Amino acid sequence: MRWGGWLLSFTVLWAQDTVYITIAQAEKQFLERNLYLIAQKLRIEAEKALVWQARLWPNPQLTIDQVDLFTRAEAGFDAGPWLSTPRANQIAATLSQTLLTAGKRLKGVALAEASVRIQEAALAELLRTLRYQLLSTLYAVQRDQILLGLLQEQLSLLDLLRRRYRQLSEQALVPLPEYLRIENLYLQVQADLRVRRQSWEEAQHTLRVALRIDSLPIVLWIDTTGFFQSKLPQAPPLDSLLLQVYKRGDVRIAQETSRYQKASWAFEKALAYPDVDVLVSYDRLGGYRLNQLGVGFALPLPLFARNQGRIKAAQLSAYAADTAYQQTILTAQSEILRAWRNFLLLQKQWENTDPTLLERYRRAETAYRENLLAGRIGFLTYVDFFQSYRDLTEMLMELFYLSHQTLNELSYAVGTTE
């Protein structure tokens, strides 16, 4: 189809401060500047810092007590209470180090790493969703740009015709109902143009936010190269698409959540085993001899609380997460099947549609209008044809939009992020 020549004339609809951008450039800017993606990447780095924290051993603890600040040495010694001889001031110190048992440290690291994988899967899901929304908006803007131009062209043609019919009606050369019918048709196209412009403005808002366009006011003109496809690609085999279900972000989140809950269950079971504190103590005067140095250990006795409640809760949470994971897979597979079937339906409609109809209608409209003014065809014949032309414009633009959008939906269902 030869769209380029007349499509360029529609750029006069837009303001001077227009940014021209291709879909590939929009995707690149989206990946670099979208604040939601940047925030999610920072969350991943925060979780990685917690993995680093989980790898660290507990700090040793130093305790100094029994310091007697008011007792003086025996009379006759002026060296002060700390340097006097014989020593008469008490002080004690204890140094303790906690030793983690039952692999708590490694299980804590595994738990933190599982949390990182959840955030990475969340980034993939966010990218999948935002990319789908971005492409949907870009294709909608392409469609609306072309439709606005076509509707504006139709409105201009009707404006000339209604002006002519107004003069003829005032001269009683055409019936008044025919003039009023032209006015009604003009108002209908004007309303179509307003509704389409509102849709275009909403899409412009979405793009400014997604691409982080700061300068206002501004118009984004999306290059329409490739919008008018000559044919659709063949649908991939359903079996190969279903095998890619595990790439989807939501499936990965459910899978990593299940792994996280299992790691949490293992960690809670490890907490049932008491940790051991190794002690080294020094006592200056309070022991059975001077400068007493000793070693020992301390641990809680698991007589009553052995973390039973938390272990049970973690076990049930792991079962629940695994069940949710299986449900997520089933939902994802069904969504892939639905998107694949929708694509097949579109292919069938595409094969039965002549994409050159719009250009042929445009040429025919000129002939019909000239014949109408020359009196060679009836008024109702032209009105019926013009309404058909108006409906065809909407239908074909929607079909071209769906030719891209249905593929976008299939990619979204499969989990493609590139």
Secondary structure as the mmCIF struct_conf table of DSSP 4:
data_model
#
loop_
_struct_conf.conf_type_id
_struct_conf.id
_struct_conf.beg_label_comp_id
_struct_conf.beg_label_asym_id
_struct_conf.beg_label_seq_id
_struct_conf.end_label_comp_id
_struct_conf.end_label_asym_id
_struct_conf.end_label_seq_id
HELX_RH_AL_P HELX_RH_AL_P1 GLY A 4 LEU A 8
HELX_RH_3T_P HELX_RH_3T_P1 SER A 9 LEU A 13
BEND BEND1 TRP A 14 TRP A 14
BEND BEND2 GLN A 16 ASP A 17
STRN STRN1 THR A 18 ILE A 21
HELX_RH_AL_P HELX_RH_AL_P2 ILE A 23 ARG A 33
HELX_RH_AL_P HELX_RH_AL_P3 LEU A 35 ARG A 55
BEND BEND3 LEU A 56 LEU A 56
HELX_LH_PP_P HELX_LH_PP_P1 TRP A 57 PRO A 60
STRN STRN2 GLN A 61 ASP A 65
BEND BEND4 LEU A 69 PHE A 70
HELX_LH_PP_P HELX_LH_PP_P2 THR A 71 GLU A 74
TURN_TY1_P TURN_TY1_P1 ALA A 75 GLY A 76
BEND BEND5 ALA A 79 ALA A 79
TURN_TY1_P TURN_TY1_P2 PRO A 81 LEU A 83
BEND BEND6 THR A 85 PRO A 86
STRN STRN3 ALA A 92 LEU A 99
TURN_TY1_P TURN_TY1_P3 ALA A 102 GLY A 103
HELX_RH_AL_P HELX_RH_AL_P4 LYS A 104 GLU A 170
TURN_TY1_P TURN_TY1_P4 GLN A 171 ALA A 172
BEND BEND7 LEU A 173 VAL A 174
HELX_RH_AL_P HELX_RH_AL_P5 LEU A 176 ALA A 210
TURN_TY1_P TURN_TY1_P5 LEU A 211 ARG A 212
BEND BEND8 SER A 215 PRO A 217
STRN STRN4 VAL A 219 ILE A 222
TURN_TY1_P TURN_TY1_P6 THR A 225 GLY A 226
BEND BEND9 PHE A 227 PHE A 228
BEND BEND10 SER A 230 LYS A 231
HELX_LH_PP_P HELX_LH_PP_P3 LEU A 232 PRO A 237
HELX_RH_AL_P HELX_RH_AL_P6 LEU A 238 LEU A 242
HELX_RH_3T_P HELX_RH_3T_P2 LEU A 243 LYS A 247
BEND BEND11 ARG A 248 ARG A 248
HELX_RH_AL_P HELX_RH_AL_P7 GLY A 249 LEU A 271
TURN_TY1_P TURN_TY1_P7 ALA A 272 ALA A 272
BEND BEND12 TYR A 273 TYR A 273
HELX_LH_PP_P HELX_LH_PP_P4 PRO A 274 ASP A 275
STRN STRN5 VAL A 276 ASP A 283
BEND BEND13 ARG A 284 ASN A 291
STRN STRN6 GLN A 292 ALA A 298
BEND BEND14 LEU A 303 PHE A 304
BEND BEND15 ASN A 307 ASN A 307
HELX_RH_AL_P HELX_RH_AL_P8 GLN A 308 GLU A 351
TURN_TY1_P TURN_TY1_P8 ASN A 352 ASN A 352
TURN_TY1_P TURN_TY1_P9 PRO A 355 THR A 356
HELX_RH_AL_P HELX_RH_AL_P9 LEU A 357 LEU A 373
TURN_TY1_P TURN_TY1_P10 ALA A 374 GLY A 375
BEND BEND16 ARG A 376 ILE A 377
HELX_RH_AL_P HELX_RH_AL_P10 PHE A 379 VAL A 414
TURN_TY1_P TURN_TY1_P11 GLY A 415 GLY A 415
#
